[in-house]
């Protein structure tokens, strides 16, 4: 599971579909077959927000979570070939960027090339 940096140009369509308000430059993609949701609620100034976009343009996101009612914390999903999961990470109040997760079969289709 290697994480590859993305340029803003490479990530632009995915950002528009998942986190259009994100203005930072820390962008990456990771290709994996399974994904675990973690830190889905605010705790100590840290939180991960998840958004999803399907190849046909359909979008979704996880609802707000708290430690008492969270239903996804620690759950694993099998990555689908037609879905990208975007994770926006805030750690101790610091914006750590957006990471896109996709099934390994999408590498040549959805990513044009490595960031320079």
C-alpha positions as a Markdown table, in Angstrom:
| # | Residue | x | y | z |
|---|---|---|---|---|
| 1 | Unk | 0.0 | 0.0 | 0.0 |
| 2 | Unk | 2.1 | 2.8 | -1.3 |
| 3 | Unk | 0.9 | 6.4 | -1.0 |
| 4 | Unk | 1.6 | 8.6 | -4.0 |
| 5 | Unk | 1.5 | 12.4 | -3.9 |
| 6 | Unk | -0.9 | 14.1 | -6.3 |
| 7 | Unk | -0.8 | 17.5 | -7.9 |
| 8 | Unk | -3.8 | 19.8 | -7.5 |
| 9 | Unk | -4.4 | 19.4 | -11.2 |
| 10 | Unk | -4.5 | 15.6 | -10.9 |
| 11 | Unk | -6.9 | 15.8 | -7.9 |
| 12 | Unk | -9.1 | 18.6 | -9.1 |
| 13 | Unk | -12.1 | 16.5 | -10.3 |
| 14 | Unk | -12.0 | 14.3 | -7.2 |
| 15 | Unk | -11.7 | 17.3 | -4.9 |
| 16 | Unk | -14.7 | 18.9 | -6.6 |
| 17 | Unk | -16.8 | 15.8 | -6.0 |
| 18 | Unk | -15.7 | 15.2 | -2.4 |
| 19 | Unk | -14.2 | 18.2 | -0.6 |
| 20 | Unk | -14.7 | 21.2 | -2.8 |
| 21 | Unk | -13.9 | 23.6 | 0.0 |
| 22 | Unk | -10.4 | 22.2 | 0.5 |
| 23 | Unk | -7.7 | 24.7 | -0.5 |
| 24 | Unk | -4.6 | 22.9 | 0.8 |
| 25 | Unk | -1.8 | 21.3 | -1.2 |
| 26 | Unk | -1.4 | 18.1 | 0.6 |
| 27 | Unk | -3.0 | 15.5 | -1.6 |
| 28 | Unk | -2.3 | 11.8 | -2.1 |
| 29 | Unk | -3.7 | 8.6 | -3.5 |
| 30 | Unk | -3.4 | 5.1 | -2.1 |
| 31 | Unk | -4.6 | 2.0 | -3.9 |
| 32 | Unk | -5.9 | -0.8 | -1.6 |
| 33 | Unk | -8.4 | -3.6 | -1.5 |
| 34 | Unk | -9.7 | -2.9 | 2.1 |
| 35 | Unk | -10.2 | 0.3 | 4.1 |
| 36 | Unk | -10.8 | 0.8 | 7.8 |
| 37 | Unk | -12.7 | 3.8 | 9.0 |
| 38 | Unk | -11.1 | 5.4 | 12.1 |
| 39 | Unk | -11.2 | 8.7 | 14.0 |
| 40 | Unk | -14.6 | 9.5 | 12.6 |
| 41 | Unk | -15.5 | 11.9 | 15.4 |
| 42 | Unk | -13.7 | 14.9 | 17.1 |
| 43 | Unk | -11.3 | 13.7 | 19.8 |
| 44 | Unk | -8.4 | 15.8 | 21.0 |
| 45 | Unk | -8.6 | 18.1 | 18.0 |
| 46 | Unk | -8.4 | 15.2 | 15.6 |
| 47 | Unk | -10.9 | 13.9 | 13.1 |
| 48 | Unk | -11.1 | 12.1 | 9.7 |
| 49 | Unk | -14.0 | 13.0 | 7.4 |
| 50 | Unk | -14.9 | 10.6 | 4.7 |
| 51 | Unk | -16.6 | 11.3 | 1.3 |
| 52 | Unk | -17.3 | 8.9 | -1.5 |
| 53 | Unk | -17.7 | 9.3 | -5.3 |
| 54 | Unk | -18.7 | 6.6 | -7.7 |
| 55 | Unk | -17.6 | 6.5 | -11.4 |
| 56 | Unk | -21.1 | 7.5 | -12.5 |
| 57 | Unk | -20.8 | 10.8 | -10.5 |
| 58 | Unk | -22.9 | 9.8 | -7.5 |
| 59 | Unk | -21.7 | 11.2 | -4.2 |
| 60 | Unk | -22.1 | 10.4 | -0.5 |
| 61 | Unk | -20.4 | 11.2 | 2.8 |
| 62 | Unk | -20.5 | 9.8 | 6.3 |
| 63 | Unk | -22.9 | 11.6 | 8.7 |
| 64 | Unk | -21.4 | 13.4 | 11.7 |
| 65 | Unk | -20.3 | 11.0 | 14.4 |
| 66 | Unk | -19.7 | 11.1 | 18.1 |
| 67 | Unk | -18.1 | 8.6 | 20.4 |
| 68 | Unk | -21.5 | 7.4 | 21.7 |
| 69 | Unk | -23.4 | 6.8 | 18.5 |
| 70 | Unk | -20.8 | 6.0 | 15.9 |
| 71 | Unk | -21.7 | 3.1 | 13.8 |
| 72 | Unk | -18.7 | 3.1 | 11.4 |
| 73 | Unk | -15.7 | 3.5 | 13.7 |
| 74 | Unk | -13.3 | 0.5 | 13.2 |
| 75 | Unk | -15.4 | -1.0 | 10.4 |
| 76 | Unk | -13.7 | -2.3 | 7.3 |
| 77 | Unk | -15.0 | -2.2 | 3.8 |
| 78 | Unk | -13.9 | -3.9 | 0.6 |
| 79 | Unk | -13.0 | -1.3 | -2.0 |
| 80 | Unk | -15.1 | -1.4 | -5.1 |
| 81 | Unk | -13.6 | -0.8 | -8.5 |
| 82 | Unk | -16.1 | 2.0 | -9.3 |
| 83 | Unk | -15.8 | 4.0 | -6.0 |
| 84 | Unk | -13.1 | 6.4 | -4.6 |
| 85 | Unk | -13.1 | 7.1 | -0.9 |
| 86 | Unk | -11.7 | 10.5 | 0.1 |
| 87 | Unk | -10.4 | 11.1 | 3.7 |
| 88 | Unk | -9.8 | 14.6 | 4.9 |
| 89 | Unk | -7.6 | 14.5 | 8.0 |
| 90 | Unk | -7.3 | 17.0 | 10.9 |
| 91 | Unk | -4.7 | 15.9 | 13.5 |
| 92 | Unk | -4.3 | 17.9 | 16.7 |
| 93 | Unk | -5.9 | 20.9 | 15.0 |
| 94 | Unk | -3.5 | 20.7 | 12.0 |
| 95 | Unk | -4.9 | 20.1 | 8.5 |
| 96 | Unk | -3.0 | 17.1 | 7.2 |
| 97 | Unk | -4.6 | 17.0 | 3.7 |
| 98 | Unk | -6.8 | 14.7 | 1.7 |
| 99 | Unk | -6.0 | 11.1 | 0.8 |
| 100 | Unk | -8.0 | 9.3 | -1.9 |
| 101 | Unk | -8.4 | 5.6 | -1.6 |
| 102 | Unk | -9.2 | 3.5 | -4.7 |
| 103 | Unk | -9.1 | -0.2 | -5.7 |
| 104 | Unk | -5.8 | -1.2 | -7.3 |
| 105 | Unk | -7.5 | -1.9 | -10.6 |
| 106 | Unk | -8.1 | 1.8 | -11.0 |
| 107 | Unk | -4.5 | 2.9 | -11.0 |
| 108 | Unk | -4.1 | 3.3 | -14.8 |
| 109 | Unk | -7.6 | 4.7 | -15.3 |
| 110 | Unk | -8.0 | 7.3 | -12.7 |
| 111 | Unk | -4.5 | 8.7 | -12.1 |
| 112 | Unk | -2.7 | 10.2 | -15.0 |
| 113 | Unk | 0.8 | 9.9 | -13.6 |
| 114 | Unk | 2.9 | 10.6 | -10.6 |
| 115 | Unk | 3.2 | 14.2 | -9.2 |
| 116 | Unk | 6.4 | 16.0 | -10.1 |
